[in-house]
Amino acid sequence: MNKTIENGFSFIIFGGTGDLTNRKIIPAFFQLYKRKILPNNFKIIIIGRREYTQKDYYEFLYNALSKFASINNKDDFLNFAKYIIYYKMDYLNNALYPKLKQFILDIEAQYYIAKNRIYYLASSQEHFEIIIQNLKNNHFIEDATISRLMIEKPFGKNLENAKALNELLVDTFKEENIYRVDHYLGKEMLQNILVIRFSNIIFESLWNNQFIDHIQITSSETIGIENRGKLYDSTGAIRDMLQNHMLQLLSLVAMEKPKDLTPDSIKDEKTKVLQNIKHYSIEEICENVVLGQYGSKGNIKAYREEDNVNPNSMTETFVAMRLEIDNPRWRGVNFYFRTGKRMAKKCTEIVVQFKEVQNNLYKDFNILPNSLIIKIQPMEGIIMQFNTKKPRTINTIVPVQMDFCQNCEIGFNSPEAYERLLFDVLRGDSTLFTRWDEVEISWKLIDKIIDSCKNKSLTFPNYLPGENGPKEADMLLARFNHKWHNEEDNYENI
Ligand SMILES: NC(=O)c1ccc[n+]([C@@H]2O[C@H](COP(=O)([O-])OP(=O)(O)OC[C@H]3O[C@@H](n4cnc5c(N)ncnc54)[C@H](OP(=O)(O)O)[C@@H]3O)[C@@H](O)[C@H]2O)c1
C-alpha cells in the first residue's frame, strides 16, 4: 500500500467545529475539490461535541464556506458536502474510541475506501496527549506505513514538553508520517526562496559573507491578539512566532545547497543552520534581544486590557533579536529578527542587504547599498534595489527598485498555504513540514532566550499601536550602523 490517494482516503479531524478547521482546513479542501484533484472516494470525518444532526452541520458548513471560501454555485457546495460527515463525540472520553474506530471501518467498507487514514489534531494542545494515547490503545493505526498524523503548531511549550509530546507521537506513528504543521512553509514565496537562491547565478554566487552585509527578517501584524487572550498570555511572541515561523525563514535563507530536492536532504541542511547558530552567554542574549508590549492608543486597548489577559502581564507582544551563524558562509553577518502585534504594517519579508562597493568610484555620492527584498505576505514578490543615474542630471545617483509582484500578475491567485500543505500530506510529501530535530534545536535556543530574558528589568507597555515596536529595537541595529527596512522608506521616482 502506498500513500497515494487514488484508492481514496479518510481524513479525521479532532476539533472539527473549531476556528482553524472552518477558516482554513475545510476551505482548502473545497479548493482542492474544485480543482478536481481529489479522488471520488474520500471522506472527511468531522469530530465535534456539538449536538448537530448532519443537516445542522451542513448549515454550519455552508455558513463557514460562504465566509471563508467562495461558493459560486450551490451545486458545488452540495456535491462537496457529500464527502463530509459530522460525528458527535467527546474526544476526552476514552470509552468512546472503539465506537469511533468501528464508525471509520464502516465508512471505509461502505464507500470502498482504502485504509489510508490521516488524523488531524485541530484541537487544543492540552488534548493532544489523550487523543494520541487513545488512537494507540485502540489500534487506529492499522497500517503504520501509511497512517499519517497532522499536528498543529505550537509543538510543545518548551523543550521538555515538546520532547514528551514527541515521544508519544513516535511511539504511535512513524516519524516520516508525522506532519508537524508550520503553515508559513506552505506559502508560495517561502517555497520560492530555494528557487531564487539556487537557480540564479546572480544570487547564488553572492550569497555569503563576502558580499552580504546583514539580513533582516520581519513579520509584523497590525492586529492585536483578537480573542486569543488566554492562550497568548501564556505563549508570547517568542514562542508564538520566533520558535517556529521565524527560525524556519532563517534556515531557508541561510542553508547550504542540499544534495538534492528530497525532503530529508533539504531538512538536513535546514537543521545544520540551526545547529550553527552562535552560542551567546546570558549577558549576550540580553544585549541582543529586545522585548515589547503594546499600550493603548485612542480606542485601541492596551494588551493588558484585552479579554482574558492578566492586567499586570509581562508577556511580550513584540520581540527583536540579533543572532549570528558560526560557519564559513555566514561568519560576521548579522541576522536580525523582528515580529510583533499592533505594528505599523502587516508584512512578512526578508531583506538581504548587500555590502557597499569596494573602491567605489562614486564614494563622494550619497549612494545606498543594493538590497534584495523577498516579500512573503500580504504582497508576494521580489524587489531588487540598485543605483542608477537620474536622467537629465549631470551626476545625480538615485536608488531605484526593480520589482516582480507575484500576486499582482493578472489571473494569478496564490493558493492558500493550507491547500498546498493538505495536498502534500495526501500524496505523502513531507518537505514543507518540520522534522523533530529542527523542532528540538529551535526549542533549545528559545528556552535559553526565555530563561535569559526572565530577569531583564522591563517597563511594559513600551510601544504604541501603529509603531514598529519599542525604540530599543532601533537601537539594537544602530549599534551596528544598521537600520530596519520599513515599507515607508521611499525610493526616488525617476
Ligand atoms: N485558529 C488558527 O488560526 C490556528 C492557527 C495555527 C494553529 N492553531 C492551533 O490549532 C488548534 C485548534 O485551534 P482553533 O483556533 O481551531 O481552536 P478552537 O476554535 O477553540 O477549536 C477547538 C475545537 O476543539 C473542539 N473540542 C474541544 N473540546 C472537545 C471535546 N472534549 N470533544 C470534542 N471536541 C472538542 C471544539 O469544539 P466546540 O466547537 O464544541 O467548542 C472545537 O471544535 C490549537 O492547537 C491552535 O493552537 C490554530
The ligand as a MOL file (V3000), in Angstrom:
LIG
                    3D

  0  0  0     0  0            999 V3000
M  V30 BEGIN CTAB
M  V30 COUNTS 48 52 0 0 0
M  V30 BEGIN ATOM
M  V30 1 N -7.0890 29.1640 14.6160 0
M  V30 2 C -5.9560 29.2930 13.9640 0
M  V30 3 O -5.8200 30.0820 13.0180 0
M  V30 4 C -4.7620 28.4430 14.3510 0
M  V30 5 C -3.5390 28.6620 13.6680 0
M  V30 6 C -2.4460 27.8580 13.9730 0
M  V30 7 C -2.5700 26.8790 14.9430 0
M  V30 8 N -3.7630 26.6960 15.6170 0 CHG=1
M  V30 9 C -3.8530 25.6020 16.5900 0
M  V30 10 O -4.8870 24.7220 16.1520 0
M  V30 11 C -5.5620 24.1630 17.2540 0
M  V30 12 C -7.0550 24.4860 17.1390 0
M  V30 13 O -7.2250 25.8970 17.1740 0
M  V30 14 P -8.6450 26.5950 16.9610 0
M  V30 15 O -8.3750 28.0500 16.8960 0
M  V30 16 O -9.3900 25.9480 15.8630 0 CHG=-1
M  V30 17 O -9.3620 26.2600 18.3530 0
M  V30 18 P -10.9340 26.3280 18.6890 0
M  V30 19 O -11.6280 27.2580 17.7790 0
M  V30 20 O -11.0160 26.5530 20.1600 0
M  V30 21 O -11.4290 24.8480 18.3460 0
M  V30 22 C -11.2410 23.7590 19.2180 0
M  V30 23 C -12.0890 22.6220 18.7500 0
M  V30 24 O -11.9770 21.5270 19.6690 0
M  V30 25 C -13.2830 21.0830 19.9850 0
M  V30 26 N -13.3100 20.4440 21.2960 0
M  V30 27 C -12.8840 20.9490 22.4740 0
M  V30 28 N -13.0600 20.0330 23.4510 0
M  V30 29 C -13.6250 18.9500 22.8760 0
M  V30 30 C -14.0400 17.6910 23.3540 0
M  V30 31 N -13.8960 17.3500 24.6260 0
M  V30 32 N -14.5720 16.8070 22.4740 0
M  V30 33 C -14.7310 17.1240 21.1770 0
M  V30 34 N -14.3490 18.3090 20.6410 0
M  V30 35 C -13.8050 19.2090 21.4990 0
M  V30 36 C -14.1130 22.3400 19.9340 0
M  V30 37 O -15.4720 22.0090 19.8830 0
M  V30 38 P -16.6190 23.1430 20.1350 0
M  V30 39 O -16.7970 23.7770 18.8010 0
M  V30 40 O -17.7760 22.3550 20.5680 0
M  V30 41 O -16.0780 24.0770 21.1730 0
M  V30 42 C -13.5810 22.9410 18.6550 0
M  V30 43 O -14.0660 22.2310 17.5300 0
M  V30 44 C -4.9020 24.7450 18.5040 0
M  V30 45 O -3.9250 23.8310 18.9430 0
M  V30 46 C -4.2440 26.0290 17.9910 0
M  V30 47 O -3.1330 26.3860 18.7750 0
M  V30 48 C -4.8480 27.4610 15.3240 0
M  V30 END ATOM
M  V30 BEGIN BOND
M  V30 1 1 1 2
M  V30 2 2 2 3
M  V30 3 1 2 4
M  V30 4 1 4 5
M  V30 5 2 4 48
M  V30 6 2 5 6
M  V30 7 1 6 7
M  V30 8 2 7 8
M  V30 9 1 8 9
M  V30 10 1 8 48
M  V30 11 1 9 10
M  V30 12 1 9 46
M  V30 13 1 10 11
M  V30 14 1 11 12
M  V30 15 1 11 44
M  V30 16 1 12 13
M  V30 17 1 13 14
M  V30 18 2 14 15
M  V30 19 1 14 16
M  V30 20 1 14 17
M  V30 21 1 17 18
M  V30 22 2 18 19
M  V30 23 1 18 20
M  V30 24 1 18 21
M  V30 25 1 21 22
M  V30 26 1 22 23
M  V30 27 1 23 24
M  V30 28 1 23 42
M  V30 29 1 24 25
M  V30 30 1 25 26
M  V30 31 1 25 36
M  V30 32 1 26 27
M  V30 33 1 26 35
M  V30 34 2 27 28
M  V30 35 1 28 29
M  V30 36 1 29 30
M  V30 37 2 29 35
M  V30 38 1 30 31
M  V30 39 2 30 32
M  V30 40 1 32 33
M  V30 41 2 33 34
M  V30 42 1 34 35
M  V30 43 1 36 37
M  V30 44 1 36 42
M  V30 45 1 37 38
M  V30 46 2 38 39
M  V30 47 1 38 40
M  V30 48 1 38 41
M  V30 49 1 42 43
M  V30 50 1 44 45
M  V30 51 1 44 46
M  V30 52 1 46 47
M  V30 END BOND
M  V30 END CTAB
M  END
